[in-house]
Amino acid sequence: MSVAARLRELGIELPPVVPPVAAYIPATVHGDLVYTSGQLPMVDGALPATGKVGDGEGLVPAVDAAQFARRCALNAIAAAADAAGGLDKLVRVVKVTGFVASVPEFTGQPGVINGASELLGEVFGDAGRHARSAVGVPVLPLDSPVEVEVVFALR
């Protein structure tokens, strides 16, 4: 099944490519790979939440951050498809790197980035299984709680 057909089956609409917030492009193709820049969980040009991930008042709950990571992955698919010249040119997810802005005692970064990994698995099936890093950081651009970059293989 094509990636476009799978998205339709899942009832997922691919968002527009998020415009860069600095001096970079959303994705670039090199050989048979497309590399996305770090994607924030932008929805209609805005972050759904800001701040650090952790447990407690004033912090972004991990369950919410996982949903934001899911949105980052969807934004990455959009950026990669645009750079590659079409959604169905993306044939495999090679590598995911996820960054979680979190308080020092938070150790659930892998669970947060599972939001991205699970979406990629839903969309690409076995070709969505990938190598991955999940890293805790003190702060991300625009005070985003999460950022995800993806490397895709091309047809």
C-alpha positions as CSV (number, residue, x, y, z in Angstrom):
1,M,0.0,0.0,0.0
2,S,1.3,3.5,-0.8
3,V,2.2,5.9,1.9
4,A,-0.5,8.3,0.7
5,A,-3.1,5.5,0.8
6,R,-2.0,4.5,4.2
7,L,-2.4,8.0,5.5
8,R,-5.9,8.1,4.0
9,E,-6.8,4.8,5.6
10,L,-5.6,6.1,9.0
11,G,-7.6,9.3,8.6
12,I,-4.5,11.4,8.8
13,E,-4.2,14.5,6.7
14,L,-0.6,15.6,5.9
15,P,-0.1,19.2,7.1
16,P,1.6,21.9,5.1
17,V,5.4,22.1,5.4
18,V,6.3,24.2,8.4
19,P,8.2,27.2,7.3
20,P,11.7,27.5,8.8
21,V,12.1,29.7,11.8
22,A,15.8,30.4,11.1
23,A,18.4,30.0,8.3
24,Y,17.8,26.4,7.1
25,I,15.5,24.5,4.8
26,P,12.9,22.0,6.1
27,A,14.5,19.0,4.3
28,T,17.3,18.1,1.8
29,V,17.9,15.2,-0.5
30,H,21.3,13.6,-0.8
31,G,21.6,10.5,-3.0
32,D,18.8,8.1,-2.0
33,L,18.2,9.7,1.4
34,V,16.2,12.7,2.5
35,Y,17.2,14.4,5.8
36,T,14.7,16.6,7.6
37,S,15.7,19.5,9.8
38,G,14.5,19.3,13.4
39,Q,10.7,19.5,13.3
40,L,8.8,21.2,16.0
41,P,5.2,20.2,16.8
42,M,3.8,23.2,15.0
43,V,0.0,23.2,14.3
44,D,-1.2,26.0,12.1
45,G,2.0,28.0,12.7
46,A,2.0,27.7,16.5
47,L,3.3,25.4,19.2
48,P,0.5,23.6,21.1
49,A,2.5,24.0,24.3
50,T,5.8,25.3,25.5
51,G,8.1,24.5,28.4
52,K,9.9,21.5,30.0
53,V,8.7,18.0,30.1
54,G,8.4,16.4,33.5
55,D,6.0,15.6,36.4
56,G,4.5,18.4,38.4
57,E,2.8,21.7,38.2
58,G,3.8,24.0,35.3
59,L,5.5,21.2,33.4
60,V,4.4,19.5,30.2
61,P,3.2,15.9,31.0
62,A,5.1,13.1,29.2
63,V,1.8,11.8,27.7
64,D,1.2,15.3,26.1
65,A,4.8,15.5,24.9
66,A,4.5,12.1,23.2
67,Q,1.5,13.5,21.2
68,F,3.7,16.5,20.3
69,A,6.4,14.1,19.1
70,R,3.8,12.4,17.0
71,R,3.0,15.8,15.4
72,C,6.8,16.4,14.8
73,A,7.0,13.1,12.9
74,L,4.0,14.1,10.8
75,N,5.6,17.4,10.0
76,A,8.8,15.6,9.1
77,I,6.9,13.4,6.6
78,A,5.4,16.5,5.0
79,A,8.9,18.2,4.8
80,A,10.5,15.0,3.4
81,A,7.8,14.4,0.8
82,D,8.0,18.0,-0.3
83,A,11.8,17.8,-0.8
84,A,11.6,14.4,-2.4
85,G,9.0,15.4,-4.9
86,G,6.2,13.3,-3.6
87,L,5.0,11.3,-0.6
88,D,5.2,7.9,-2.3
89,K,8.9,8.5,-3.0
90,L,9.5,7.9,0.7
91,V,10.0,4.1,1.1
92,R,11.7,3.6,4.5
93,V,12.4,5.4,7.8
94,V,16.1,5.0,8.4
95,K,16.9,7.1,11.6
96,V,14.9,9.2,14.1
97,T,16.6,11.6,16.5
98,G,14.3,13.1,19.1
99,F,15.1,15.9,21.6
100,V,13.0,16.4,24.7
101,A,13.4,19.6,26.7
102,S,13.0,18.2,30.2
103,V,13.8,18.9,33.8
104,P,17.0,17.2,35.0
105,E,15.2,14.4,37.0
106,F,13.0,13.4,34.0
107,T,14.3,10.1,32.4
108,G,11.3,9.3,30.2
109,Q,12.7,10.7,26.9
110,P,12.4,7.3,25.1
111,G,8.7,7.1,26.0
112,V,8.1,10.6,24.7
113,I,9.9,10.0,21.4
114,N,7.8,6.8,21.0
115,G,5.1,9.1,19.9
116,A,7.1,9.8,16.7
117,S,8.3,6.2,16.3
118,E,4.8,4.8,16.7
119,L,3.3,7.2,14.1
120,L,6.1,6.3,11.6
121,G,5.3,2.6,12.2
122,E,1.6,3.1,11.6
123,V,2.3,5.0,8.3
124,F,5.2,2.9,6.9
125,G,4.5,-0.5,8.5
126,D,7.7,-2.6,8.7
127,A,9.5,0.0,6.6
128,G,8.9,2.4,9.5
129,R,11.1,0.4,11.9
130,H,14.2,2.6,12.5
131,A,17.3,3.3,14.4
132,R,16.8,6.0,17.0
133,S,18.2,8.3,19.6
134,A,16.1,10.1,22.3
135,V,18.0,12.9,24.1
136,G,17.1,15.1,27.0
137,V,18.1,18.7,26.6
138,P,17.7,21.8,28.7
139,V,15.9,23.9,26.1
140,L,14.7,23.8,22.5
141,P,13.9,26.5,19.9
142,L,10.8,28.6,20.7
143,D,10.7,26.8,24.1
144,S,9.2,23.7,22.4
145,P,9.0,20.7,24.6
146,V,10.1,18.3,21.8
147,E,11.9,18.3,18.4
148,V,12.3,15.4,16.0
149,E,14.4,14.9,12.9
150,V,14.1,12.0,10.5
151,V,16.1,10.4,7.8
152,F,14.1,8.6,5.0
153,A,15.2,6.4,2.2
154,L,13.9,7.2,-1.3
155,R,12.6,5.2,-4.1
